[in-house]
Amino acid sequence: MNTLTDKEYFAYPAISKSQLHAWTRDNPMAFWRGCLLNPKHTPEEENDAIANGKLRHTLLLEPHKAESEFLIIEDGKGLSSRNTQAFKKHIADNPSVTVVKQSEYDLAKLQIETLKSYKPVQDLLAGASVEQAFFWTDKATHLPLKAKLDLIKRIKEGVLIVEYKTTGKSFDQIERGLDVMGWHWDAGMQCKAVQAKYGEMPFQMIFIVQSQAEGEENRIRLFVVDQTDLDTCVYYVDRVLAEIKERYGQWGLGNPAAWKTKLAHHTFQGYQNTAFSFAFDKEMAEMGN
């Protein structure tokens, strides 16, 4: 287990939770295209969401790095997103930093200052180790893994891990389940990192979720995941890693179908065990009136 720099972390050829976000049994190739174990992987390009997420994490967890890691440019014509030619030129001219607009920086700064004004958040930050990058070999599959933990601290109940998230979605949608946002990958991989490092499971994980919309900086929620649900996340990650290991082994043997979808016959998951949706059933019923 090692703790390395951001640059070393992102370049290290290991499976991360970000790569697992792309996993789906309907299209395993999507995972393989972005997997760093693939010598021909497609690098992830920095977009607005990635840049702004990095900015907020830095302002919250490592504010002393903001000046050296970000270049703030004035808003202007042709800078609506990082996909524009003008913005791409700024990025190309400043490869060692993340380029953000003044308006982006001001909004992020306001949101983080608001977040840190709440005592429950202050209590979570107090005494925590931040931005810890861990690398290890999975015991079951022998695959190289990595995870980056926003905050980790030991309190009397045990090891607590904390993840900061910003979202444009409603909290009603988030409350539907941890997996709705794909955060079960975060939980499972971070728990496995703690197990590899300390030989124990975290007793709890807390997601600090804040709206990223302008004017909603006080829209904050603390979502708690207990150890039972964390165990489920680890179990799920382990099952997926086992399938990835099997496919990775087939790829190593030169099997051209290693990352192809395994086709099977399925039924439509329709209304009352039919092949039709509730809306269609309702439409058919109305035809009889």
BAVO-952150 format. One record per residue (C-alpha): x, y, z; residue number from 1. Coordinates in nm, 3 decimals. Layout:
<drenros>
{u: X | v: Y | w: Z | k: NUM}
...
</drenros>
This chain:
<drenros>
{u: 0.000 | v: 0.000 | w: 0.000 | k: 1}
{u: 0.140 | v: 0.336 | w: -0.100 | k: 2}
{u: 0.026 | v: 0.698 | w: -0.082 | k: 3}
{u: 0.127 | v: 0.887 | w: -0.398 | k: 4}
{u: 0.069 | v: 1.220 | w: -0.570 | k: 5}
{u: -0.234 | v: 1.306 | w: -0.785 | k: 6}
{u: -0.032 | v: 1.273 | w: -1.104 | k: 7}
{u: 0.104 | v: 0.933 | w: -1.003 | k: 8}
{u: -0.240 | v: 0.821 | w: -0.889 | k: 9}
{u: -0.420 | v: 0.896 | w: -1.215 | k: 10}
{u: -0.140 | v: 0.746 | w: -1.425 | k: 11}
{u: -0.101 | v: 0.427 | w: -1.223 | k: 12}
{u: -0.229 | v: 0.120 | w: -1.416 | k: 13}
{u: -0.490 | v: -0.009 | w: -1.174 | k: 14}
{u: -0.869 | v: -0.039 | w: -1.163 | k: 15}
{u: -1.044 | v: 0.248 | w: -0.986 | k: 16}
{u: -1.403 | v: 0.319 | w: -0.892 | k: 17}
{u: -1.418 | v: 0.572 | w: -1.175 | k: 18}
{u: -1.341 | v: 0.295 | w: -1.423 | k: 19}
{u: -1.595 | v: 0.064 | w: -1.257 | k: 20}
{u: -1.862 | v: 0.333 | w: -1.312 | k: 21}
{u: -1.844 | v: 0.233 | w: -1.680 | k: 22}
{u: -1.903 | v: -0.136 | w: -1.604 | k: 23}
{u: -2.223 | v: -0.293 | w: -1.730 | k: 24}
{u: -2.289 | v: -0.654 | w: -1.828 | k: 25}
{u: -2.476 | v: -0.525 | w: -2.131 | k: 26}
{u: -2.156 | v: -0.364 | w: -2.260 | k: 27}
{u: -1.832 | v: -0.476 | w: -2.086 | k: 28}
{u: -1.638 | v: -0.318 | w: -2.371 | k: 29}
{u: -1.726 | v: 0.026 | w: -2.231 | k: 30}
{u: -1.527 | v: -0.058 | w: -1.918 | k: 31}
{u: -1.235 | v: -0.201 | w: -2.112 | k: 32}
{u: -1.203 | v: 0.106 | w: -2.336 | k: 33}
{u: -1.132 | v: 0.326 | w: -2.034 | k: 34}
{u: -0.948 | v: 0.072 | w: -1.819 | k: 35}
{u: -0.584 | v: 0.158 | w: -1.753 | k: 36}
{u: -0.494 | v: -0.213 | w: -1.780 | k: 37}
{u: -0.580 | v: -0.180 | w: -2.148 | k: 38}
{u: -0.266 | v: -0.064 | w: -2.334 | k: 39}
{u: -0.494 | v: 0.096 | w: -2.594 | k: 40}
{u: -0.732 | v: 0.260 | w: -2.347 | k: 41}
{u: -0.901 | v: 0.588 | w: -2.431 | k: 42}
{u: -0.779 | v: 0.859 | w: -2.190 | k: 43}
{u: -1.051 | v: 1.049 | w: -2.004 | k: 44}
{u: -1.064 | v: 1.409 | w: -2.120 | k: 45}
{u: -1.116 | v: 1.683 | w: -1.867 | k: 46}
{u: -1.464 | v: 1.830 | w: -1.901 | k: 47}
{u: -1.654 | v: 2.098 | w: -1.710 | k: 48}
{u: -1.780 | v: 1.850 | w: -1.449 | k: 49}
{u: -1.435 | v: 1.704 | w: -1.380 | k: 50}
{u: -1.267 | v: 2.046 | w: -1.361 | k: 51}
{u: -1.531 | v: 2.193 | w: -1.133 | k: 52}
{u: -1.534 | v: 1.884 | w: -0.914 | k: 53}
{u: -1.158 | v: 1.908 | w: -0.873 | k: 54}
{u: -1.188 | v: 2.279 | w: -0.793 | k: 55}
{u: -1.445 | v: 2.224 | w: -0.518 | k: 56}
{u: -1.252 | v: 1.934 | w: -0.368 | k: 57}
{u: -0.936 | v: 2.141 | w: -0.360 | k: 58}
{u: -1.107 | v: 2.441 | w: -0.200 | k: 59}
{u: -1.267 | v: 2.215 | w: 0.061 | k: 60}
{u: -0.987 | v: 1.973 | w: 0.141 | k: 61}
{u: -0.659 | v: 2.130 | w: 0.024 | k: 62}
{u: -0.719 | v: 2.506 | w: -0.019 | k: 63}
{u: -0.345 | v: 2.575 | w: 0.000 | k: 64}
{u: -0.308 | v: 2.406 | w: -0.340 | k: 65}
{u: -0.567 | v: 2.617 | w: -0.523 | k: 66}
{u: -0.326 | v: 2.890 | w: -0.635 | k: 67}
{u: -0.068 | v: 2.650 | w: -0.777 | k: 68}
{u: -0.307 | v: 2.400 | w: -0.937 | k: 69}
{u: -0.561 | v: 2.633 | w: -1.102 | k: 70}
{u: -0.545 | v: 2.917 | w: -1.352 | k: 71}
{u: -0.839 | v: 3.157 | w: -1.333 | k: 72}
{u: -0.931 | v: 3.330 | w: -1.658 | k: 73}
{u: -1.183 | v: 3.604 | w: -1.717 | k: 74}
{u: -1.519 | v: 3.507 | w: -1.864 | k: 75}
{u: -1.562 | v: 3.600 | w: -2.226 | k: 76}
{u: -1.698 | v: 3.517 | w: -2.568 | k: 77}
{u: -1.628 | v: 3.165 | w: -2.683 | k: 78}
{u: -1.565 | v: 3.031 | w: -2.332 | k: 79}
{u: -1.903 | v: 2.875 | w: -2.263 | k: 80}
{u: -1.743 | v: 2.533 | w: -2.207 | k: 81}
{u: -1.414 | v: 2.347 | w: -2.236 | k: 82}
{u: -1.525 | v: 2.216 | w: -2.575 | k: 83}
{u: -1.489 | v: 2.556 | w: -2.741 | k: 84}
{u: -1.175 | v: 2.638 | w: -2.941 | k: 85}
{u: -1.098 | v: 2.943 | w: -2.725 | k: 86}
{u: -1.113 | v: 2.740 | w: -2.404 | k: 87}
{u: -0.908 | v: 2.457 | w: -2.556 | k: 88}
{u: -0.635 | v: 2.709 | w: -2.641 | k: 89}
{u: -0.617 | v: 2.826 | w: -2.279 | k: 90}
{u: -0.588 | v: 2.462 | w: -2.169 | k: 91}
{u: -0.321 | v: 2.383 | w: -2.429 | k: 92}
{u: -0.119 | v: 2.691 | w: -2.330 | k: 93}
{u: -0.131 | v: 2.594 | w: -1.960 | k: 94}
{u: -0.087 | v: 2.214 | w: -1.943 | k: 95}
{u: 0.040 | v: 2.205 | w: -1.584 | k: 96}
{u: -0.275 | v: 2.356 | w: -1.426 | k: 97}
{u: -0.653 | v: 2.326 | w: -1.445 | k: 98}
{u: -0.809 | v: 2.625 | w: -1.619 | k: 99}
{u: -1.135 | v: 2.764 | w: -1.477 | k: 100}
{u: -1.332 | v: 3.077 | w: -1.546 | k: 101}
{u: -1.365 | v: 3.350 | w: -1.284 | k: 102}
{u: -1.738 | v: 3.285 | w: -1.258 | k: 103}
{u: -1.673 | v: 2.914 | w: -1.195 | k: 104}
{u: -1.419 | v: 2.993 | w: -0.927 | k: 105}
{u: -1.643 | v: 3.249 | w: -0.755 | k: 106}
{u: -1.939 | v: 3.008 | w: -0.746 | k: 107}
{u: -1.725 | v: 2.720 | w: -0.615 | k: 108}
{u: -1.569 | v: 2.944 | w: -0.349 | k: 109}
{u: -1.911 | v: 3.061 | w: -0.228 | k: 110}
{u: -2.042 | v: 2.706 | w: -0.214 | k: 111}
{u: -1.742 | v: 2.575 | w: -0.021 | k: 112}
{u: -1.746 | v: 2.868 | w: 0.222 | k: 113}
{u: -2.115 | v: 2.800 | w: 0.282 | k: 114}
{u: -2.053 | v: 2.428 | w: 0.329 | k: 115}
{u: -1.776 | v: 2.490 | w: 0.582 | k: 116}
{u: -1.998 | v: 2.724 | w: 0.782 | k: 117}
{u: -2.204 | v: 2.427 | w: 0.907 | k: 118}
{u: -2.083 | v: 2.271 | w: 1.231 | k: 119}
{u: -2.161 | v: 1.908 | w: 1.135 | k: 120}
{u: -1.932 | v: 1.954 | w: 0.834 | k: 121}
{u: -1.667 | v: 2.121 | w: 1.048 | k: 122}
{u: -1.681 | v: 1.823 | w: 1.284 | k: 123}
{u: -1.631 | v: 1.579 | w: 0.996 | k: 124}
{u: -1.334 | v: 1.775 | w: 0.864 | k: 125}
{u: -1.166 | v: 1.809 | w: 1.204 | k: 126}
{u: -0.877 | v: 1.568 | w: 1.249 | k: 127}
{u: -0.932 | v: 1.387 | w: 0.918 | k: 128}
{u: -0.666 | v: 1.286 | w: 0.669 | k: 129}
{u: -0.765 | v: 1.419 | w: 0.326 | k: 130}
{u: -0.715 | v: 1.313 | w: -0.036 | k: 131}
{u: -0.548 | v: 0.982 | w: 0.050 | k: 132}
{u: -0.460 | v: 0.774 | w: -0.256 | k: 133}
{u: -0.416 | v: 0.401 | w: -0.195 | k: 134}
{u: -0.287 | v: 0.126 | w: -0.423 | k: 135}
{u: -0.309 | v: -0.246 | w: -0.351 | k: 136}
{u: -0.347 | v: -0.590 | w: -0.507 | k: 137}
{u: -0.683 | v: -0.757 | w: -0.460 | k: 138}
{u: -0.641 | v: -1.082 | w: -0.268 | k: 139}
{u: -0.916 | v: -1.271 | w: -0.449 | k: 140}
{u: -0.847 | v: -1.172 | w: -0.810 | k: 141}
{u: -0.488 | v: -1.043 | w: -0.790 | k: 142}
{u: -0.599 | v: -0.741 | w: -0.993 | k: 143}
{u: -0.423 | v: -0.408 | w: -0.919 | k: 144}
{u: -0.669 | v: -0.168 | w: -0.754 | k: 145}
{u: -0.663 | v: 0.193 | w: -0.642 | k: 146}
{u: -0.893 | v: 0.429 | w: -0.455 | k: 147}
{u: -0.875 | v: 0.789 | w: -0.347 | k: 148}
{u: -1.047 | v: 0.880 | w: -0.022 | k: 149}
{u: -1.164 | v: 1.237 | w: 0.034 | k: 150}
{u: -1.154 | v: 1.206 | w: 0.413 | k: 151}
{u: -1.067 | v: 0.928 | w: 0.651 | k: 152}
{u: -1.045 | v: 0.942 | w: 1.029 | k: 153}
{u: -1.046 | v: 0.708 | w: 1.323 | k: 154}
{u: -1.289 | v: 0.783 | w: 1.602 | k: 155}
{u: -1.399 | v: 0.578 | w: 1.901 | k: 156}
{u: -1.647 | v: 0.374 | w: 1.692 | k: 157}
{u: -1.382 | v: 0.282 | w: 1.435 | k: 158}
{u: -1.274 | v: 0.403 | w: 1.091 | k: 159}
{u: -1.500 | v: 0.663 | w: 0.930 | k: 160}
{u: -1.475 | v: 0.759 | w: 0.563 | k: 161}
{u: -1.635 | v: 1.069 | w: 0.412 | k: 162}
{u: -1.699 | v: 1.151 | w: 0.046 | k: 163}
{u: -1.789 | v: 1.497 | w: -0.086 | k: 164}
{u: -2.022 | v: 1.508 | w: -0.387 | k: 165}
{u: -2.184 | v: 1.788 | w: -0.585 | k: 166}
{u: -2.494 | v: 1.721 | w: -0.789 | k: 167}
{u: -2.737 | v: 1.882 | w: -1.027 | k: 168}
{u: -3.000 | v: 1.621 | w: -0.946 | k: 169}
{u: -3.280 | v: 1.658 | w: -0.692 | k: 170}
{u: -3.226 | v: 1.508 | w: -0.348 | k: 171}
{u: -3.552 | v: 1.316 | w: -0.394 | k: 172}
{u: -3.384 | v: 1.122 | w: -0.674 | k: 173}
{u: -3.068 | v: 1.062 | w: -0.472 | k: 174}
{u: -3.271 | v: 0.929 | w: -0.179 | k: 175}
{u: -3.401 | v: 0.648 | w: -0.402 | k: 176}
{u: -3.079 | v: 0.458 | w: -0.340 | k: 177}
{u: -2.701 | v: 0.468 | w: -0.321 | k: 178}
{u: -2.677 | v: 0.286 | w: -0.653 | k: 179}
{u: -2.890 | v: 0.544 | w: -0.839 | k: 180}
{u: -2.588 | v: 0.776 | w: -0.854 | k: 181}
{u: -2.339 | v: 0.492 | w: -0.891 | k: 182}
{u: -2.195 | v: 0.569 | w: -0.549 | k: 183}
{u: -2.195 | v: 0.201 | w: -0.453 | k: 184}
{u: -1.869 | v: 0.184 | w: -0.651 | k: 185}
{u: -1.722 | v: 0.459 | w: -0.433 | k: 186}
{u: -1.831 | v: 0.286 | w: -0.115 | k: 187}
{u: -1.718 | v: -0.061 | w: -0.218 | k: 188}
{u: -1.374 | v: 0.041 | w: -0.344 | k: 189}
{u: -1.302 | v: 0.275 | w: -0.055 | k: 190}
{u: -1.397 | v: 0.009 | w: 0.197 | k: 191}
{u: -1.168 | v: -0.237 | w: 0.021 | k: 192}
{u: -0.887 | v: 0.019 | w: 0.042 | k: 193}
{u: -0.941 | v: 0.054 | w: 0.418 | k: 194}
{u: -0.948 | v: -0.324 | w: 0.455 | k: 195}
{u: -0.622 | v: -0.356 | w: 0.263 | k: 196}
{u: -0.457 | v: -0.083 | w: 0.469 | k: 197}
{u: -0.592 | v: -0.146 | w: 0.818 | k: 198}
{u: -0.737 | v: -0.498 | w: 0.806 | k: 199}
{u: -1.083 | v: -0.379 | w: 0.910 | k: 200}
{u: -1.403 | v: -0.243 | w: 0.760 | k: 201}
{u: -1.509 | v: 0.118 | w: 0.812 | k: 202}
{u: -1.796 | v: 0.130 | w: 1.057 | k: 203}
{u: -1.964 | v: 0.404 | w: 0.854 | k: 204}
{u: -1.941 | v: 0.615 | w: 0.539 | k: 205}
{u: -2.092 | v: 0.962 | w: 0.506 | k: 206}
{u: -2.164 | v: 1.133 | w: 0.176 | k: 207}
{u: -2.166 | v: 1.513 | w: 0.198 | k: 208}
{u: -2.389 | v: 1.611 | w: -0.096 | k: 209}
{u: -2.424 | v: 1.973 | w: -0.206 | k: 210}
{u: -2.619 | v: 2.121 | w: -0.495 | k: 211}
{u: -2.394 | v: 2.264 | w: -0.763 | k: 212}
{u: -2.665 | v: 2.498 | w: -0.892 | k: 213}
{u: -2.610 | v: 2.870 | w: -0.852 | k: 214}
{u: -2.812 | v: 3.009 | w: -0.563 | k: 215}
{u: -2.848 | v: 2.668 | w: -0.396 | k: 216}
{u: -2.527 | v: 2.665 | w: -0.194 | k: 217}
{u: -2.724 | v: 2.592 | w: 0.125 | k: 218}
{u: -2.887 | v: 2.285 | w: -0.028 | k: 219}
{u: -2.676 | v: 2.028 | w: 0.152 | k: 220}
{u: -2.746 | v: 1.678 | w: 0.280 | k: 221}
{u: -2.544 | v: 1.427 | w: 0.480 | k: 222}
{u: -2.624 | v: 1.073 | w: 0.367 | k: 223}
{u: -2.509 | v: 0.799 | w: 0.605 | k: 224}
{u: -2.426 | v: 0.444 | w: 0.494 | k: 225}
{u: -2.392 | v: 0.190 | w: 0.776 | k: 226}
{u: -2.163 | v: -0.111 | w: 0.784 | k: 227}
{u: -2.426 | v: -0.359 | w: 0.669 | k: 228}
{u: -2.484 | v: -0.164 | w: 0.348 | k: 229}
{u: -2.111 | v: -0.108 | w: 0.308 | k: 230}
{u: -2.067 | v: -0.487 | w: 0.322 | k: 231}
{u: -2.317 | v: -0.515 | w: 0.036 | k: 232}
{u: -2.120 | v: -0.262 | w: -0.170 | k: 233}
{u: -1.798 | v: -0.459 | w: -0.115 | k: 234}
{u: -1.973 | v: -0.784 | w: -0.206 | k: 235}
{u: -2.103 | v: -0.631 | w: -0.528 | k: 236}
{u: -1.760 | v: -0.492 | w: -0.622 | k: 237}
{u: -1.600 | v: -0.830 | w: -0.550 | k: 238}
{u: -1.847 | v: -1.011 | w: -0.777 | k: 239}
{u: -1.783 | v: -0.765 | w: -1.061 | k: 240}
{u: -1.406 | v: -0.786 | w: -1.014 | k: 241}
{u: -1.433 | v: -1.165 | w: -1.042 | k: 242}
{u: -1.604 | v: -1.130 | w: -1.380 | k: 243}
{u: -1.351 | v: -0.869 | w: -1.492 | k: 244}
{u: -1.070 | v: -1.105 | w: -1.387 | k: 245}
{u: -1.218 | v: -1.385 | w: -1.598 | k: 246}
{u: -1.251 | v: -1.160 | w: -1.902 | k: 247}
{u: -0.907 | v: -1.008 | w: -1.846 | k: 248}
{u: -0.759 | v: -1.357 | w: -1.840 | k: 249}
{u: -0.933 | v: -1.443 | w: -2.167 | k: 250}
{u: -0.802 | v: -1.121 | w: -2.322 | k: 251}
{u: -0.451 | v: -1.215 | w: -2.208 | k: 252}
{u: -0.489 | v: -1.547 | w: -2.390 | k: 253}
{u: -0.579 | v: -1.364 | w: -2.709 | k: 254}
{u: -0.953 | v: -1.432 | w: -2.709 | k: 255}
{u: -1.104 | v: -1.167 | w: -2.944 | k: 256}
{u: -1.444 | v: -1.204 | w: -2.774 | k: 257}
{u: -1.310 | v: -1.147 | w: -2.422 | k: 258}
{u: -1.487 | v: -0.814 | w: -2.372 | k: 259}
{u: -1.794 | v: -0.878 | w: -2.585 | k: 260}
{u: -2.143 | v: -0.885 | w: -2.437 | k: 261}
{u: -2.278 | v: -1.228 | w: -2.346 | k: 262}
{u: -2.612 | v: -1.240 | w: -2.523 | k: 263}
{u: -2.909 | v: -1.416 | w: -2.364 | k: 264}
{u: -3.284 | v: -1.421 | w: -2.409 | k: 265}
{u: -3.473 | v: -1.183 | w: -2.181 | k: 266}
{u: -3.836 | v: -1.094 | w: -2.129 | k: 267}
{u: -3.969 | v: -0.740 | w: -2.121 | k: 268}
{u: -4.014 | v: -0.624 | w: -1.762 | k: 269}
{u: -4.366 | v: -0.503 | w: -1.826 | k: 270}
{u: -4.680 | v: -0.436 | w: -1.626 | k: 271}
{u: -4.831 | v: -0.730 | w: -1.432 | k: 272}
{u: -4.596 | v: -0.984 | w: -1.593 | k: 273}
{u: -4.687 | v: -0.881 | w: -1.948 | k: 274}
{u: -4.458 | v: -0.758 | w: -2.225 | k: 275}
{u: -4.626 | v: -0.416 | w: -2.213 | k: 276}
{u: -4.571 | v: -0.106 | w: -2.005 | k: 277}
{u: -4.823 | v: 0.042 | w: -1.762 | k: 278}
{u: -4.876 | v: 0.335 | w: -2.001 | k: 279}
{u: -4.963 | v: 0.102 | w: -2.289 | k: 280}
{u: -5.193 | v: -0.105 | w: -2.068 | k: 281}
{u: -5.372 | v: 0.214 | w: -1.966 | k: 282}
{u: -5.402 | v: 0.323 | w: -2.330 | k: 283}
{u: -5.551 | v: -0.011 | w: -2.428 | k: 284}
{u: -5.800 | v: 0.009 | w: -2.142 | k: 285}
{u: -5.912 | v: 0.356 | w: -2.252 | k: 286}
{u: -5.981 | v: 0.224 | w: -2.602 | k: 287}
{u: -6.258 | v: 0.013 | w: -2.454 | k: 288}
{u: -6.440 | v: 0.312 | w: -2.308 | k: 289}
</drenros>
